[in-house]
Amino acid sequence: MTFDPVATKPDLYRVLYENDAVRVLEYHDRPGDQTKPHWHPDSVMYTLSPFRRLLVSGGKERQVEIAEGFVSWVPAQETLR
C-alpha cells in the first residue's frame, strides 16, 4: 500500500515541482473533504488561505487553525485522515 498523498488522494494533492532534493505539493480541499492515511517527510508548509480542521496523527487528534501566509517547519509524520 502506498502512503504517498498524491496517490491516495489525487483530487486533493498535486505535485508542483520535484527533483532529487525536494518535492513541492499543492493541497486544496473544501469543508467536509477527508484525506486517507498518508505520510509526509520533514517539510515546510506555506498556507495560501486560512483554515481550521481536525488533524489525526500518531494516535492523537487536535484542532488547528492556521492563518493565511503562515510558514512552518513540519517534522515527518503519518496522517491518518
mmCIF file of the N, C-alpha and C atoms, coordinates in Angstrom:
data_MODEL
# 
_entry.id   MODEL 
# 
loop_
_atom_site.group_PDB 
_atom_site.id 
_atom_site.type_symbol 
_atom_site.label_atom_id 
_atom_site.label_alt_id 
_atom_site.label_comp_id 
_atom_site.label_asym_id 
_atom_site.label_entity_id 
_atom_site.label_seq_id 
_atom_site.pdbx_PDB_ins_code 
_atom_site.Cartn_x 
_atom_site.Cartn_y 
_atom_site.Cartn_z 
_atom_site.occupancy 
_atom_site.B_iso_or_equiv 
_atom_site.pdbx_formal_charge 
_atom_site.auth_seq_id 
_atom_site.auth_comp_id 
_atom_site.auth_asym_id 
_atom_site.auth_atom_id 
_atom_site.pdbx_PDB_model_num 
ATOM 1   N N  . MET A 1 1  ? 0.841   -1.186 0.000  1.00 0.00 ? 1  MET A N  1 
ATOM 2   C CA . MET A 1 1  ? 0.000   0.000  0.000  1.00 0.00 ? 1  MET A CA 1 
ATOM 3   C C  . MET A 1 1  ? 0.886   1.249  0.000  1.00 0.00 ? 1  MET A C  1 
ATOM 4   N N  . THR A 1 2  ? 0.540   2.218  -0.798 1.00 0.00 ? 2  THR A N  1 
ATOM 5   C CA . THR A 1 2  ? 1.295   3.468  -0.852 1.00 0.00 ? 2  THR A CA 1 
ATOM 6   C C  . THR A 1 2  ? 0.765   4.462  0.176  1.00 0.00 ? 2  THR A C  1 
ATOM 7   N N  . PHE A 1 3  ? 1.658   5.232  0.742  1.00 0.00 ? 3  PHE A N  1 
ATOM 8   C CA . PHE A 1 3  ? 1.273   6.294  1.665  1.00 0.00 ? 3  PHE A CA 1 
ATOM 9   C C  . PHE A 1 3  ? 1.586   7.667  1.080  1.00 0.00 ? 3  PHE A C  1 
ATOM 10  N N  . ASP A 1 4  ? 1.816   7.721  -0.235 1.00 0.00 ? 4  ASP A N  1 
ATOM 11  C CA . ASP A 1 4  ? 2.059   8.972  -0.942 1.00 0.00 ? 4  ASP A CA 1 
ATOM 12  C C  . ASP A 1 4  ? 0.722   9.705  -1.069 1.00 0.00 ? 4  ASP A C  1 
ATOM 13  N N  . PRO A 1 5  ? 0.583   10.912 -0.500 1.00 0.00 ? 5  PRO A N  1 
ATOM 14  C CA . PRO A 1 5  ? -0.698  11.603 -0.552 1.00 0.00 ? 5  PRO A CA 1 
ATOM 15  C C  . PRO A 1 5  ? -1.186  11.898 -1.974 1.00 0.00 ? 5  PRO A C  1 
ATOM 16  N N  . VAL A 1 6  ? -0.262  12.059 -2.914 1.00 0.00 ? 6  VAL A N  1 
ATOM 17  C CA . VAL A 1 6  ? -0.658  12.308 -4.305 1.00 0.00 ? 6  VAL A CA 1 
ATOM 18  C C  . VAL A 1 6  ? -1.336  11.070 -4.891 1.00 0.00 ? 6  VAL A C  1 
ATOM 19  N N  . ALA A 1 7  ? -0.905  9.893  -4.460 1.00 0.00 ? 7  ALA A N  1 
ATOM 20  C CA . ALA A 1 7  ? -1.513  8.645  -4.929 1.00 0.00 ? 7  ALA A CA 1 
ATOM 21  C C  . ALA A 1 7  ? -2.802  8.323  -4.174 1.00 0.00 ? 7  ALA A C  1 
ATOM 22  N N  . THR A 1 8  ? -2.839  8.613  -2.854 1.00 0.00 ? 8  THR A N  1 
ATOM 23  C CA . THR A 1 8  ? -4.016  8.250  -2.071 1.00 0.00 ? 8  THR A CA 1 
ATOM 24  C C  . THR A 1 8  ? -5.177  9.216  -2.267 1.00 0.00 ? 8  THR A C  1 
ATOM 25  N N  . LYS A 1 9  ? -4.901  10.488 -2.553 1.00 0.00 ? 9  LYS A N  1 
ATOM 26  C CA . LYS A 1 9  ? -5.963  11.481 -2.772 1.00 0.00 ? 9  LYS A CA 1 
ATOM 27  C C  . LYS A 1 9  ? -5.579  12.460 -3.879 1.00 0.00 ? 9  LYS A C  1 
ATOM 28  N N  . PRO A 1 10 ? -5.495  11.981 -5.119 1.00 0.00 ? 10 PRO A N  1 
ATOM 29  C CA . PRO A 1 10 ? -5.064  12.865 -6.203 1.00 0.00 ? 10 PRO A CA 1 
ATOM 30  C C  . PRO A 1 10 ? -6.033  14.012 -6.481 1.00 0.00 ? 10 PRO A C  1 
ATOM 31  N N  . ASP A 1 11 ? -7.258  13.921 -5.991 1.00 0.00 ? 11 ASP A N  1 
ATOM 32  C CA . ASP A 1 11 ? -8.196  15.027 -6.152 1.00 0.00 ? 11 ASP A CA 1 
ATOM 33  C C  . ASP A 1 11 ? -7.871  16.189 -5.208 1.00 0.00 ? 11 ASP A C  1 
ATOM 34  N N  . LEU A 1 12 ? -7.048  15.947 -4.173 1.00 0.00 ? 12 LEU A N  1 
ATOM 35  C CA . LEU A 1 12 ? -6.694  16.998 -3.221 1.00 0.00 ? 12 LEU A CA 1 
ATOM 36  C C  . LEU A 1 12 ? -5.232  17.434 -3.330 1.00 0.00 ? 12 LEU A C  1 
ATOM 37  N N  . TYR A 1 13 ? -4.343  16.527 -3.733 1.00 0.00 ? 13 TYR A N  1 
ATOM 38  C CA . TYR A 1 13 ? -2.905  16.813 -3.803 1.00 0.00 ? 13 TYR A CA 1 
ATOM 39  C C  . TYR A 1 13 ? -2.415  16.748 -5.244 1.00 0.00 ? 13 TYR A C  1 
ATOM 40  N N  . ARG A 1 14 ? -1.458  17.631 -5.579 1.00 0.00 ? 14 ARG A N  1 
ATOM 41  C CA . ARG A 1 14 ? -0.773  17.507 -6.864 1.00 0.00 ? 14 ARG A CA 1 
ATOM 42  C C  . ARG A 1 14 ? 0.662   17.989 -6.707 1.00 0.00 ? 14 ARG A C  1 
ATOM 43  N N  . VAL A 1 15 ? 1.541   17.415 -7.515 1.00 0.00 ? 15 VAL A N  1 
ATOM 44  C CA . VAL A 1 15 ? 2.960   17.778 -7.482 1.00 0.00 ? 15 VAL A CA 1 
ATOM 45  C C  . VAL A 1 15 ? 3.161   19.017 -8.340 1.00 0.00 ? 15 VAL A C  1 
ATOM 46  N N  . LEU A 1 16 ? 3.723   20.075 -7.734 1.00 0.00 ? 16 LEU A N  1 
ATOM 47  C CA . LEU A 1 16 ? 4.042   21.293 -8.477 1.00 0.00 ? 16 LEU A CA 1 
ATOM 48  C C  . LEU A 1 16 ? 5.465   21.258 -9.017 1.00 0.00 ? 16 LEU A C  1 
ATOM 49  N N  . TYR A 1 17 ? 6.365   20.625 -8.239 1.00 0.00 ? 17 TYR A N  1 
ATOM 50  C CA . TYR A 1 17 ? 7.769   20.552 -8.635 1.00 0.00 ? 17 TYR A CA 1 
ATOM 51  C C  . TYR A 1 17 ? 8.398   19.387 -7.890 1.00 0.00 ? 17 TYR A C  1 
ATOM 52  N N  . GLU A 1 18 ? 9.324   18.693 -8.567 1.00 0.00 ? 18 GLU A N  1 
ATOM 53  C CA . GLU A 1 18 ? 10.009  17.583 -7.906 1.00 0.00 ? 18 GLU A CA 1 
ATOM 54  C C  . GLU A 1 18 ? 11.368  17.348 -8.557 1.00 0.00 ? 18 GLU A C  1 
ATOM 55  N N  . ASN A 1 19 ? 12.393  17.133 -7.717 1.00 0.00 ? 19 ASN A N  1 
ATOM 56  C CA . ASN A 1 19 ? 13.700  16.683 -8.186 1.00 0.00 ? 19 ASN A CA 1 
ATOM 57  C C  . ASN A 1 19 ? 14.274  15.755 -7.123 1.00 0.00 ? 19 ASN A C  1 
ATOM 58  N N  . ASP A 1 20 ? 15.566  15.441 -7.180 1.00 0.00 ? 20 ASP A N  1 
ATOM 59  C CA . ASP A 1 20 ? 16.167  14.516 -6.217 1.00 0.00 ? 20 ASP A CA 1 
ATOM 60  C C  . ASP A 1 20 ? 16.221  15.076 -4.798 1.00 0.00 ? 20 ASP A C  1 
ATOM 61  N N  . ALA A 1 21 ? 16.106  16.389 -4.642 1.00 0.00 ? 21 ALA A N  1 
ATOM 62  C CA . ALA A 1 21 ? 16.264  17.010 -3.326 1.00 0.00 ? 21 ALA A CA 1 
ATOM 63  C C  . ALA A 1 21 ? 14.957  17.505 -2.705 1.00 0.00 ? 21 ALA A C  1 
ATOM 64  N N  . VAL A 1 22 ? 13.973  17.813 -3.527 1.00 0.00 ? 22 VAL A N  1 
ATOM 65  C CA . VAL A 1 22 ? 12.767  18.453 -3.000 1.00 0.00 ? 22 VAL A CA 1 
ATOM 66  C C  . VAL A 1 22 ? 11.535  18.042 -3.798 1.00 0.00 ? 22 VAL A C  1 
ATOM 67  N N  . ARG A 1 23 ? 10.410  18.047 -3.122 1.00 0.00 ? 23 ARG A N  1 
ATOM 68  C CA . ARG A 1 23 ? 9.117   17.796 -3.773 1.00 0.00 ? 23 ARG A CA 1 
ATOM 69  C C  . ARG A 1 23 ? 8.140   18.837 -3.240 1.00 0.00 ? 23 ARG A C  1 
ATOM 70  N N  . VAL A 1 24 ? 7.520   19.595 -4.124 1.00 0.00 ? 24 VAL A N  1 
ATOM 71  C CA . VAL A 1 24 ? 6.575   20.637 -3.730 1.00 0.00 ? 24 VAL A CA 1 
ATOM 72  C C  . VAL A 1 24 ? 5.176   20.155 -4.080 1.00 0.00 ? 24 VAL A C  1 
ATOM 73  N N  . LEU A 1 25 ? 4.314   20.077 -3.059 1.00 0.00 ? 25 LEU A N  1 
ATOM 74  C CA . LEU A 1 25 ? 2.936   19.648 -3.266 1.00 0.00 ? 25 LEU A CA 1 
ATOM 75  C C  . LEU A 1 25 ? 1.984   20.815 -3.071 1.00 0.00 ? 25 LEU A C  1 
ATOM 76  N N  . GLU A 1 26 ? 0.916   20.796 -3.822 1.00 0.00 ? 26 GLU A N  1 
ATOM 77  C CA . GLU A 1 26 ? -0.189  21.739 -3.637 1.00 0.00 ? 26 GLU A CA 1 
ATOM 78  C C  . GLU A 1 26 ? -1.358  20.932 -3.087 1.00 0.00 ? 26 GLU A C  1 
ATOM 79  N N  . TYR A 1 27 ? -2.037  21.488 -2.095 1.00 0.00 ? 27 TYR A N  1 
ATOM 80  C CA . TYR A 1 27 ? -3.171  20.807 -1.469 1.00 0.00 ? 27 TYR A CA 1 
ATOM 81  C C  . TYR A 1 27 ? -4.358  21.752 -1.439 1.00 0.00 ? 27 TYR A C  1 
ATOM 82  N N  . HIS A 1 28 ? -5.472  21.311 -1.998 1.00 0.00 ? 28 HIS A N  1 
ATOM 83  C CA . HIS A 1 28 ? -6.714  22.089 -1.981 1.00 0.00 ? 28 HIS A CA 1 
ATOM 84  C C  . HIS A 1 28 ? -7.825  21.191 -1.479 1.00 0.00 ? 28 HIS A C  1 
ATOM 85  N N  . ASP A 1 29 ? -8.591  21.692 -0.511 1.00 0.00 ? 29 ASP A N  1 
ATOM 86  C CA . ASP A 1 29 ? -9.765  20.942 -0.075 1.00 0.00 ? 29 ASP A CA 1 
ATOM 87  C C  . ASP A 1 29 ? -10.917 21.901 0.194  1.00 0.00 ? 29 ASP A C  1 
ATOM 88  N N  . ARG A 1 30 ? -12.057 21.301 0.465  1.00 0.00 ? 30 ARG A N  1 
ATOM 89  C CA . ARG A 1 30 ? -13.263 22.047 0.791  1.00 0.00 ? 30 ARG A CA 1 
ATOM 90  C C  . ARG A 1 30 ? -13.810 21.493 2.106  1.00 0.00 ? 30 ARG A C  1 
ATOM 91  N N  . PRO A 1 31 ? -14.642 22.245 2.812  1.00 0.00 ? 31 PRO A N  1 
ATOM 92  C CA . PRO A 1 31 ? -15.223 21.715 4.048  1.00 0.00 ? 31 PRO A CA 1 
ATOM 93  C C  . PRO A 1 31 ? -15.850 20.339 3.810  1.00 0.00 ? 31 PRO A C  1 
ATOM 94  N N  . GLY A 1 32 ? -15.520 19.417 4.705  1.00 0.00 ? 32 GLY A N  1 
ATOM 95  C CA . GLY A 1 32 ? -16.054 18.064 4.603  1.00 0.00 ? 32 GLY A CA 1 
ATOM 96  C C  . GLY A 1 32 ? -15.138 17.084 3.896  1.00 0.00 ? 32 GLY A C  1 
ATOM 97  N N  . ASP A 1 33 ? -14.141 17.575 3.116  1.00 0.00 ? 33 ASP A N  1 
ATOM 98  C CA . ASP A 1 33 ? -13.191 16.667 2.463  1.00 0.00 ? 33 ASP A CA 1 
ATOM 99  C C  . ASP A 1 33 ? -12.345 15.972 3.517  1.00 0.00 ? 33 ASP A C  1 
ATOM 100 N N  . GLN A 1 34 ? -12.002 14.709 3.262  1.00 0.00 ? 34 GLN A N  1 
ATOM 101 C CA . GLN A 1 34 ? -11.107 13.966 4.147  1.00 0.00 ? 34 GLN A CA 1 
ATOM 102 C C  . GLN A 1 34 ? -10.018 13.322 3.312  1.00 0.00 ? 34 GLN A C  1 
ATOM 103 N N  . THR A 1 35 ? -8.841  13.227 3.904  1.00 0.00 ? 35 THR A N  1 
ATOM 104 C CA . THR A 1 35 ? -7.762  12.508 3.246  1.00 0.00 ? 35 THR A CA 1 
ATOM 105 C C  . THR A 1 35 ? -7.811  11.050 3.691  1.00 0.00 ? 35 THR A C  1 
ATOM 106 N N  . LYS A 1 36 ? -6.938  10.246 3.148  1.00 0.00 ? 36 LYS A N  1 
ATOM 107 C CA . LYS A 1 36 ? -6.763  8.859  3.556  1.00 0.00 ? 36 LYS A CA 1 
ATOM 108 C C  . LYS A 1 36 ? -5.423  8.777  4.281  1.00 0.00 ? 36 LYS A C  1 
ATOM 109 N N  . PRO A 1 37 ? -5.131  7.676  4.995  1.00 0.00 ? 37 PRO A N  1 
ATOM 110 C CA . PRO A 1 37 ? -3.828  7.577  5.641  1.00 0.00 ? 37 PRO A CA 1 
ATOM 111 C C  . PRO A 1 37 ? -2.704  7.852  4.637  1.00 0.00 ? 37 PRO A C  1 
ATOM 112 N N  . HIS A 1 38 ? -1.764  8.702  5.030  1.00 0.00 ? 38 HIS A N  1 
ATOM 113 C CA . HIS A 1 38 ? -0.630  9.043  4.172  1.00 0.00 ? 38 HIS A CA 1 
ATOM 114 C C  . HIS A 1 38 ? 0.536   9.511  5.030  1.00 0.00 ? 38 HIS A C  1 
ATOM 115 N N  . TRP A 1 39 ? 1.690   9.708  4.403  1.00 0.00 ? 39 TRP A N  1 
ATOM 116 C CA . TRP A 1 39 ? 2.919   10.066 5.090  1.00 0.00 ? 39 TRP A CA 1 
ATOM 117 C C  . TRP A 1 39 ? 3.556   11.276 4.428  1.00 0.00 ? 39 TRP A C  1 
ATOM 118 N N  . HIS A 1 40 ? 4.110   12.154 5.260  1.00 0.00 ? 40 HIS A N  1 
ATOM 119 C CA . HIS A 1 40 ? 4.884   13.297 4.775  1.00 0.00 ? 40 HIS A CA 1 
ATOM 120 C C  . HIS A 1 40 ? 6.278   13.239 5.387  1.00 0.00 ? 40 HIS A C  1 
ATOM 121 N N  . PRO A 1 41 ? 7.327   13.438 4.594  1.00 0.00 ? 41 PRO A N  1 
ATOM 122 C CA . PRO A 1 41 ? 8.670   13.568 5.174  1.00 0.00 ? 41 PRO A CA 1 
ATOM 123 C C  . PRO A 1 41 ? 8.783   14.932 5.858  1.00 0.00 ? 41 PRO A C  1 
ATOM 124 N N  . ASP A 1 42 ? 9.929   15.219 6.483  1.00 0.00 ? 42 ASP A N  1 
ATOM 125 C CA . ASP A 1 42 ? 10.156  16.572 7.002  1.00 0.00 ? 42 ASP A CA 1 
ATOM 126 C C  . ASP A 1 42 ? 9.782   17.561 5.904  1.00 0.00 ? 42 ASP A C  1 
ATOM 127 N N  . SER A 1 43 ? 9.101   18.634 6.283  1.00 0.00 ? 43 SER A N  1 
ATOM 128 C CA . SER A 1 43 ? 8.630   19.545 5.242  1.00 0.00 ? 43 SER A CA 1 
ATOM 129 C C  . SER A 1 43 ? 8.441   20.959 5.767  1.00 0.00 ? 43 SER A C  1 
ATOM 130 N N  . VAL A 1 44 ? 8.247   21.864 4.844  1.00 0.00 ? 44 VAL A N  1 
ATOM 131 C CA . VAL A 1 44 ? 7.892   23.246 5.135  1.00 0.00 ? 44 VAL A CA 1 
ATOM 132 C C  . VAL A 1 44 ? 6.497   23.462 4.577  1.00 0.00 ? 44 VAL A C  1 
ATOM 133 N N  . MET A 1 45 ? 5.621   24.060 5.379  1.00 0.00 ? 45 MET A N  1 
ATOM 134 C CA . MET A 1 45 ? 4.249   24.337 4.933  1.00 0.00 ? 45 MET A CA 1 
ATOM 135 C C  . MET A 1 45 ? 4.064   25.848 4.810  1.00 0.00 ? 45 MET A C  1 
ATOM 136 N N  . TYR A 1 46 ? 3.531   26.272 3.685  1.00 0.00 ? 46 TYR A N  1 
ATOM 137 C CA . TYR A 1 46 ? 3.153   27.669 3.463  1.00 0.00 ? 46 TYR A CA 1 
ATOM 138 C C  . TYR A 1 46 ? 1.655   27.678 3.178  1.00 0.00 ? 46 TYR A C  1 
ATOM 139 N N  . THR A 1 47 ? 0.906   28.398 3.997  1.00 0.00 ? 47 THR A N  1 
ATOM 140 C CA . THR A 1 47 ? -0.548  28.394 3.905  1.00 0.00 ? 47 THR A CA 1 
ATOM 141 C C  . THR A 1 47 ? -1.026  29.535 3.007  1.00 0.00 ? 47 THR A C  1 
ATOM 142 N N  . LEU A 1 48 ? -1.715  29.188 1.926  1.00 0.00 ? 48 LEU A N  1 
ATOM 143 C CA . LEU A 1 48 ? -2.196  30.197 0.974  1.00 0.00 ? 48 LEU A CA 1 
ATOM 144 C C  . LEU A 1 48 ? -3.493  30.855 1.420  1.00 0.00 ? 48 LEU A C  1 
ATOM 145 N N  . SER A 1 49 ? -4.281  30.158 2.232  1.00 0.00 ? 49 SER A N  1 
ATOM 146 C CA . SER A 1 49 ? -5.521  30.730 2.751  1.00 0.00 ? 49 SER A CA 1 
ATOM 147 C C  . SER A 1 49 ? -5.748  30.189 4.157  1.00 0.00 ? 49 SER A C  1 
ATOM 148 N N  . PRO A 1 50 ? -6.475  30.926 4.987  1.00 0.00 ? 50 PRO A N  1 
ATOM 149 C CA . PRO A 1 50 ? -6.681  30.472 6.360  1.00 0.00 ? 50 PRO A CA 1 
ATOM 150 C C  . PRO A 1 50 ? -7.520  29.197 6.389  1.00 0.00 ? 50 PRO A C  1 
ATOM 151 N N  . PHE A 1 51 ? -7.273  28.356 7.393  1.00 0.00 ? 51 PHE A N  1 
ATOM 152 C CA . PHE A 1 51 ? -8.100  27.155 7.531  1.00 0.00 ? 51 PHE A CA 1 
ATOM 153 C C  . PHE A 1 51 ? -8.156  26.698 8.979  1.00 0.00 ? 51 PHE A C  1 
ATOM 154 N N  . ARG A 1 52 ? -9.192  25.896 9.241  1.00 0.00 ? 52 ARG A N  1 
ATOM 155 C CA . ARG A 1 52 ? -9.386  25.264 10.545 1.00 0.00 ? 52 ARG A CA 1 
ATOM 156 C C  . ARG A 1 52 ? -9.802  23.829 10.274 1.00 0.00 ? 52 ARG A C  1 
ATOM 157 N N  . ARG A 1 53 ? -9.167  22.872 10.966 1.00 0.00 ? 53 ARG A N  1 
ATOM 158 C CA . ARG A 1 53 ? -9.526  21.470 10.739 1.00 0.00 ? 53 ARG A CA 1 
ATOM 159 C C  . ARG A 1 53 ? -9.042  20.589 11.866 1.00 0.00 ? 53 ARG A C  1 
ATOM 160 N N  . LEU A 1 54 ? -9.569  19.372 11.875 1.00 0.00 ? 54 LEU A N  1 
ATOM 161 C CA . LEU A 1 54 ? -9.155  18.340 12.805 1.00 0.00 ? 54 LEU A CA 1 
ATOM 162 C C  . LEU A 1 54 ? -8.042  17.530 12.157 1.00 0.00 ? 54 LEU A C  1 
ATOM 163 N N  . LEU A 1 55 ? -6.898  17.419 12.833 1.00 0.00 ? 55 LEU A N  1 
ATOM 164 C CA . LEU A 1 55 ? -5.791  16.600 12.349 1.00 0.00 ? 55 LEU A CA 1 
ATOM 165 C C  . LEU A 1 55 ? -5.686  15.364 13.231 1.00 0.00 ? 55 LEU A C  1 
ATOM 166 N N  . VAL A 1 56 ? -5.490  14.212 12.599 1.00 0.00 ? 56 VAL A N  1 
ATOM 167 C CA . VAL A 1 56 ? -5.337  12.952 13.318 1.00 0.00 ? 56 VAL A CA 1 
ATOM 168 C C  . VAL A 1 56 ? -3.994  12.359 12.914 1.00 0.00 ? 56 VAL A C  1 
ATOM 169 N N  . SER A 1 57 ? -3.078  12.210 13.895 1.00 0.00 ? 57 SER A N  1 
ATOM 170 C CA . SER A 1 57 ? -1.742  11.704 13.603 1.00 0.00 ? 57 SER A CA 1 
ATOM 171 C C  . SER A 1 57 ? -1.141  11.124 14.873 1.00 0.00 ? 57 SER A C  1 
ATOM 172 N N  . GLY A 1 58 ? -0.452  10.005 14.739 1.00 0.00 ? 58 GLY A N  1 
ATOM 173 C CA . GLY A 1 58 ? 0.236   9.411  15.882 1.00 0.00 ? 58 GLY A CA 1 
ATOM 174 C C  . GLY A 1 58 ? -0.687  9.045  17.023 1.00 0.00 ? 58 GLY A C  1 
ATOM 175 N N  . GLY A 1 59 ? -1.910  8.658  16.707 1.00 0.00 ? 59 GLY A N  1 
ATOM 176 C CA . GLY A 1 59 ? -2.865  8.283  17.737 1.00 0.00 ? 59 GLY A CA 1 
ATOM 177 C C  . GLY A 1 59 ? -3.477  9.465  18.475 1.00 0.00 ? 59 GLY A C  1 
ATOM 178 N N  . LYS A 1 60 ? -3.229  10.662 18.009 1.00 0.00 ? 60 LYS A N  1 
ATOM 179 C CA . LYS A 1 60 ? -3.754  11.868 18.659 1.00 0.00 ? 60 LYS A CA 1 
ATOM 180 C C  . LYS A 1 60 ? -4.609  12.664 17.688 1.00 0.00 ? 60 LYS A C  1 
ATOM 181 N N  . GLU A 1 61 ? -5.599  13.343 18.220 1.00 0.00 ? 61 GLU A N  1 
ATOM 182 C CA . GLU A 1 61 ? -6.434  14.258 17.444 1.00 0.00 ? 61 GLU A CA 1 
ATOM 183 C C  . GLU A 1 61 ? -6.226  15.665 17.989 1.00 0.00 ? 61 GLU A C  1 
ATOM 184 N N  . ARG A 1 62 ? -6.190  16.636 17.063 1.00 0.00 ? 62 ARG A N  1 
ATOM 185 C CA . ARG A 1 62 ? -6.102  18.029 17.506 1.00 0.00 ? 62 ARG A CA 1 
ATOM 186 C C  . ARG A 1 62 ? -6.740  18.947 16.480 1.00 0.00 ? 62 ARG A C  1 
ATOM 187 N N  . GLN A 1 63 ? -7.377  19.985 16.975 1.00 0.00 ? 63 GLN A N  1 
ATOM 188 C CA . GLN A 1 63 ? -7.950  21.015 16.131 1.00 0.00 ? 63 GLN A CA 1 
ATOM 189 C C  . GLN A 1 63 ? -6.867  22.059 15.877 1.00 0.00 ? 63 GLN A C  1 
ATOM 190 N N  . VAL A 1 64 ? -6.721  22.476 14.644 1.00 0.00 ? 64 VAL A N  1 
ATOM 191 C CA . VAL A 1 64 ? -5.757  23.526 14.325 1.00 0.00 ? 64 VAL A CA 1 
ATOM 192 C C  . VAL A 1 64 ? -6.455  24.629 13.540 1.00 0.00 ? 64 VAL A C  1 
ATOM 193 N N  . GLU A 1 65 ? -5.986  25.826 13.738 1.00 0.00 ? 65 GLU A N  1 
ATOM 194 C CA . GLU A 1 65 ? -6.436  26.980 12.958 1.00 0.00 ? 65 GLU A CA 1 
ATOM 195 C C  . GLU A 1 65 ? -5.184  27.720 12.528 1.00 0.00 ? 65 GLU A C  1 
ATOM 196 N N  . ILE A 1 66 ? -5.015  27.897 11.219 1.00 0.00 ? 66 ILE A N  1 
ATOM 197 C CA . ILE A 1 66 ? -3.797  28.491 10.682 1.00 0.00 ? 66 ILE A CA 1 
ATOM 198 C C  . ILE A 1 66 ? -4.165  29.666 9.780  1.00 0.00 ? 66 ILE A C  1 
ATOM 199 N N  . ALA A 1 67 ? -3.467  30.767 9.956  1.00 0.00 ? 67 ALA A N  1 
ATOM 200 C CA . ALA A 1 67 ? -3.732  31.992 9.202  1.00 0.00 ? 67 ALA A CA 1 
ATOM 201 C C  . ALA A 1 67 ? -3.103  31.935 7.813  1.00 0.00 ? 67 ALA A C  1 
ATOM 202 N N  . GLU A 1 68 ? -3.656  32.723 6.918  1.00 0.00 ? 68 GLU A N  1 
ATOM 203 C CA . GLU A 1 68 ? -3.078  32.886 5.579  1.00 0.00 ? 68 GLU A CA 1 
ATOM 204 C C  . GLU A 1 68 ? -1.657  33.412 5.696  1.00 0.00 ? 68 GLU A C  1 
ATOM 205 N N  . GLY A 1 69 ? -0.749  32.871 4.887  1.00 0.00 ? 69 GLY A N  1 
ATOM 206 C CA . GLY A 1 69 ? 0.635   33.340 4.866  1.00 0.00 ? 69 GLY A CA 1 
ATOM 207 C C  . GLY A 1 69 ? 1.519   32.743 5.945  1.00 0.00 ? 69 GLY A C  1 
ATOM 208 N N  . PHE A 1 70 ? 0.985   31.827 6.742  1.00 0.00 ? 70 PHE A N  1 
ATOM 209 C CA . PHE A 1 70 ? 1.757   31.187 7.808  1.00 0.00 ? 70 PHE A CA 1 
ATOM 210 C C  . PHE A 1 70 ? 2.778   30.225 7.206  1.00 0.00 ? 70 PHE A C  1 
ATOM 211 N N  . VAL A 1 71 ? 4.016   30.262 7.704  1.00 0.00 ? 71 VAL A N  1 
ATOM 212 C CA . VAL A 1 71 ? 5.075   29.364 7.259  1.00 0.00 ? 71 VAL A CA 1 
ATOM 213 C C  . VAL A 1 71 ? 5.557   28.588 8.473  1.00 0.00 ? 71 VAL A C  1 
ATOM 214 N N  . SER A 1 72 ? 5.693   27.271 8.326  1.00 0.00 ? 72 SER A N  1 
ATOM 215 C CA . SER A 1 72 ? 6.168   26.482 9.460  1.00 0.00 ? 72 SER A CA 1 
ATOM 216 C C  . SER A 1 72 ? 6.945   25.260 8.996  1.00 0.00 ? 72 SER A C  1 
ATOM 217 N N  . TRP A 1 73 ? 7.832   24.788 9.871  1.00 0.00 ? 73 TRP A N  1 
ATOM 218 C CA . TRP A 1 73 ? 8.550   23.536 9.695  1.00 0.00 ? 73 TRP A CA 1 
ATOM 219 C C  . TRP A 1 73 ? 7.663   22.446 10.272 1.00 0.00 ? 73 TRP A C  1 
ATOM 220 N N  . VAL A 1 74 ? 7.483   21.355 9.535  1.00 0.00 ? 74 VAL A N  1 
ATOM 221 C CA . VAL A 1 74 ? 6.651   20.238 9.986  1.00 0.00 ? 74 VAL A CA 1 
ATOM 222 C C  . VAL A 1 74 ? 7.515   18.978 9.948  1.00 0.00 ? 74 VAL A C  1 
ATOM 223 N N  . PRO A 1 75 ? 7.772   18.365 11.117 1.00 0.00 ? 75 PRO A N  1 
ATOM 224 C CA . PRO A 1 75 ? 8.555   17.131 11.109 1.00 0.00 ? 75 PRO A CA 1 
ATOM 225 C C  . PRO A 1 75 ? 7.809   15.993 10.415 1.00 0.00 ? 75 PRO A C  1 
ATOM 226 N N  . ALA A 1 76 ? 8.548   15.000 9.952  1.00 0.00 ? 76 ALA A N  1 
ATOM 227 C CA . ALA A 1 76 ? 7.944   13.854 9.276  1.00 0.00 ? 76 ALA A CA 1 
ATOM 228 C C  . ALA A 1 76 ? 6.798   13.298 10.108 1.00 0.00 ? 76 ALA A C  1 
ATOM 229 N N  . GLN A 1 77 ? 5.720   12.884 9.414  1.00 0.00 ? 77 GLN A N  1 
ATOM 230 C CA . GLN A 1 77 ? 4.558   12.387 10.129 1.00 0.00 ? 77 GLN A CA 1 
ATOM 231 C C  . GLN A 1 77 ? 3.687   11.512 9.257  1.00 0.00 ? 77 GLN A C  1 
ATOM 232 N N  . GLU A 1 78 ? 2.999   10.601 9.908  1.00 0.00 ? 78 GLU A N  1 
ATOM 233 C CA . GLU A 1 78 ? 1.950   9.818  9.257  1.00 0.00 ? 78 GLU A CA 1 
ATOM 234 C C  . GLU A 1 78 ? 0.645   10.456 9.661  1.00 0.00 ? 78 GLU A C  1 
ATOM 235 N N  . THR A 1 79 ? -0.209  10.706 8.690  1.00 0.00 ? 79 THR A N  1 
ATOM 236 C CA . THR A 1 79 ? -1.508  11.299 8.931  1.00 0.00 ? 79 THR A CA 1 
ATOM 237 C C  . THR A 1 79 ? -2.570  10.258 8.653  1.00 0.00 ? 79 THR A C  1 
ATOM 238 N N  . LEU A 1 80 ? -3.480  10.083 9.594  1.00 0.00 ? 80 LEU A N  1 
ATOM 239 C CA . LEU A 1 80 ? -4.483  9.050  9.446  1.00 0.00 ? 80 LEU A CA 1 
ATOM 240 C C  . LEU A 1 80 ? -5.715  9.519  8.690  1.00 0.00 ? 80 LEU A C  1 
ATOM 241 N N  . ARG A 1 81 ? -5.969  10.819 8.670  1.00 0.00 ? 81 ARG A N  1 
ATOM 242 C CA . ARG A 1 81 ? -7.069  11.354 7.864  1.00 0.00 ? 81 ARG A CA 1 
ATOM 243 C C  . ARG A 1 81 ? -6.946  12.849 7.757  1.00 0.00 ? 81 ARG A C  1 
# 
